[in-house]
């Protein structure tokens, strides 16, 4: 006989509650399993340009030290190098002390006074050295920390990967918790304790040890929890010895002094990649060149077996940039003097660009400076002869006609501006305001204004020695005048600032972004991210067309710099100039504006490990000028998958601007064009 036990209503209720609880846990786990492919940089140092620290030291010491040095120069006629003022002042103090001691041997009556004086000078000298060393060490530490942050920004900017910089531990953990998912797959450690105790950091690391994550540790700053997997039972010590024979890098490859971890009685460690649970630790003993950091970071991300990640591949892209049209520098600076290019010359350059399926950024100056010298030539503005002329007066360049007094044909700045404006293959951007020092009164009275190129810089005081930072208010005025003049000529605002002569003060990029610019193209490309973060990348330099041998063969885009003066000889053509690049396969020619938006166009990746879907979200490029030009090269985004993951790429065919996907092993390259609308697609994958 079998007994049947029927469940009571109470037990049914328990079952339902358990099911609901399990469903809630599953849904909660579903949220936690969504991963963003982003990089978090934890640092107590803000990334700044080297000129910032130069300016800081100048403010600290120039008031007393350099004034004294200049007084010695004037009184004695002895020229001391102000660019190396520390060494100069040290030498002067030592010479003075030695002289006093030497005189004491012959002047017995003054010996005691002279000895006391010499001792005082030596005491001041030693004290001053200690003071300098202390401040310099603080500056050096801050500079090295800022450079390490910049190392990561260099790479992630060129890759198109989102990066967040945190200077406070609580800010980082708050961001992590608010995201309700894993918001970062790479955490770069560069400054401890960041407002947190070591135990607090270790607790957070242990709590998230189950997540697939790469920890990038640069230099001496890494949690003690990582010591054992990296160094075993031996605790590493820090060796600050300059030029140490145990250094892992050449002197020129690191910033300032060599920094490397040293294990007692052992050689210095090289870059290491070691596992720690589901985490990996990539350790770099010192700051490296950006391309080396990029290669090591890529290897570290490849070690995360179950991670799907991607980056921009723009290795064949060259952004062409031509500077100076519109400026009066071609008229006033005698070593640079040449006649304004006629419209047919610009048409010929445009034809070559079309044949190359490319485009070009032209850095134009909307302001034209008059020298006021009627004996050299006459000036017309908007067809009207200017009879009351004054040196330093600024006219709109797109309305200027200059007629030399020697009877040669007029210089038609107006027709040049029209030819550039009406041809869409040229991307016109701001090249400052006038290309002439804003101190126009001093320029107008200088005897060397026609000879000295240092008078023709705007954002850095180069007309005097030593060079100085241009005051903030002056720079703001230049930027506002440049934008207003450009708007009067073009009908809209510029998006890229090209500083004349690449001469900038440490805060020029910040001020440009405050004024509304999206990027600054100087010796390197500088981008704006959000309100506060400035992203400069040394991986994308500007190389002069006559110095192509300096162009790195690293797989990153570059800016090639030309000037209108390069085409003053009618026989010179653009295509032969670019032939060395074409032979190297770097033949995707575009403009700087397109390059900037390409770097910002990389899709954001989010992986849902529960639903097995990959979400790609492309941002909008609505502020791009001429976003859908057919002569702009496609953008390639390379995605790397684990070997056991298969994605259904067919759904990409429905997304506007997507050209196609090419697959080779674990790597898949999505080709697309810039689009003025945000786009997203969810791709299912199987394992």
C-alpha positions, 0 to 999 in steps of 0.5 A: 500500500502506497501512501501519497503525501500531498503538499500543503498550501504553505509548502506551495507558497515556499516553493513560489517564494524560492522561485521568485527569489531565484529569479531575482538573483538571476536578474541581478546577476544578469545586470552584473554580467554586463561589461563595458570595455573601458579603461580606468586610470587611478592616479594622484597626478594630473596629466600636464604638458611639460611646459606647465612645469617650466612655467611653474619653475619660472614663477618660483625663481625668476623674481629673484634668481633671473633678475640677479642673473640679468643684472650680472649680465648687464654689469659685466657683459658676461653672457650667462645662459638663462635657459640653464639658469640653475647651472649659471647661478651655481657657477656664479656663486662658486666663482664669487666665493672662490674670488673672495678666498683668492683675494684674501691671500693677498689682502691680509687686512681684509682676510677675515672680512673676505673669508666671512663673506665667502663663507656666507656665499657658500652657505647661501649657495648650499641652502639654495641647492637644497631648496631647489632640490626639494621643490624640483623633486616634488615637481619631478614626481608630479611630472612623472606621475602626469606623464604616466597618465598621459602614457595611457591617454596616448594609447587609448586615444589612438585606439578609440577606447573610452578612458576615465581618470580618477584622482580619488578612490571614493570617486572610482568606487562610487562610479563602479557601484552606480554603473550596476555592471563592470564598467572597466576591464582595465585598471591602471594603477599610478598613484596610491593611496588615492584617499584610501587605505591599503586594506580598503583597496585589498578588500575591493580587489578580493571582492572583484577577483572573479571578474575578468580584468587587467591591472596595469601597474606603471612604475612604483605605484601598485597595491601590495597585494600584487607583490607576491604574484609579481615578485614572490616572497621578496619585497622589491625596493625602488632604485632611483639611480640615474643611468643605472646599469641594471635599468631595463630601458635606454636613457632616452626611452624614459622620462628624466631619471630611470625608475625601476623595481629592484629585487635585492641582489638581483637584476631589475625586473622587466615588463611582466604579465602574471595571472591572479585569479581571473585577473591579470597583472601587467607590470611596467617598471618605468614609463616607456615610449607610447608605441611600446606601452601600446604593444604591451597593453595589447598583449595584456588584454589578449591574455583575458581569454573570455574578453571581447574587446576592440580598437580602431585600426587607422594604420594607413590613414594620413591627415594632410594639413596645410598652414598659413594661407590668409596670414601676412607672414608671406608678405612681411617676413623676408626669409619667408616671402612669396606671393599669395597663391592664385585660385588656379594653383589651389584648383590644381591642388584640389584636382590632385587630391581628388585623384588621390581620393583624399582631402586636406585641412587648411589652417587659415588666418582670418586676420591680416596685419598691415605694416603701414608702410605705403612705400612698400605697397598699397592696401585695398579692403572690400575694393576700397583703397585704405588711405589712412594706414597705421602699422598693426591694423588688422583687416579681414583677410578674405577682403584684402588686396595688396599691390606692391609698389614695385609694379608687380601684380597684386597679391589677391588674398581675397581670391585665395580665400574664395578659392579655398572656401568654395571647394569642399575638398579643403577643410578650413580650420583656424590657424590662430588669428593673424600669425603675428605677435599680439603685441602689435605696437612693439612689432610695428616699431621693431627694427627686426619685424621683417627678419625675425620669425619669432615675431610671428607666433601668437600663443607663446611669447617668443619675441623676447628671450627667454620665451614666456607663457602668453598671459591667459587673457591675451590668449582668450582674446586671440581665440575669440578674435580668431573665431569671430573672424573665421565666422565672418569668412565662413559662416560657421565656427571652426572646430580645430585650432592649429597654433601658429608655429606650434608655439603654445603656452601650457594652458593653450589647449584648455583655453581653446576647448573653453572657447569651443574648439573640439581639437588642437593640432600642433606637434601632436593631436590634442582632443577634448573629452568631456568638460575637463579632460584633455587627451593628447596623443604622441602616437599621432604626431605632425611631421613636415613634408620635407622630413618624412624620414622622421615618421614612425612606422608604428601602426597609427595615423599621422598628420603630414604638415605642408605650407602654402610656401611649398607650392610657391614654385609652379613646378612643384606638385602634391602627388610627388611629395606624397610618393614616399607615403604611397610606396609604404601603403599609407595612402588613405589621405584625409583631413584633420577634422575627419581624423578627429571625428574618426577617433571619436567614432569608435563604437562602445562595446558592452558584453552581456555574458548571460544573454550572450550578446554584444552591443555596439553603440556608435556615437553621433558625429553631428558636429562634423563639417561635411560628414558624408564626403565620399572622398573620406576613407572608411574607418576600420574597427578591429574586434578580437574574440575568444576562440570559442565565440561566434558572432552573427555579423549579418545584423550589421547589414541593416546599420547605415554607414556600415560597409562590411566585416572581414574576418581572420582567425580571432580578429574581425574588422568592421569598416564604416563611414562617419554618420551624423546619427547615433547607431546601435546594434545587438549581435548574438553570439554562441560559444 
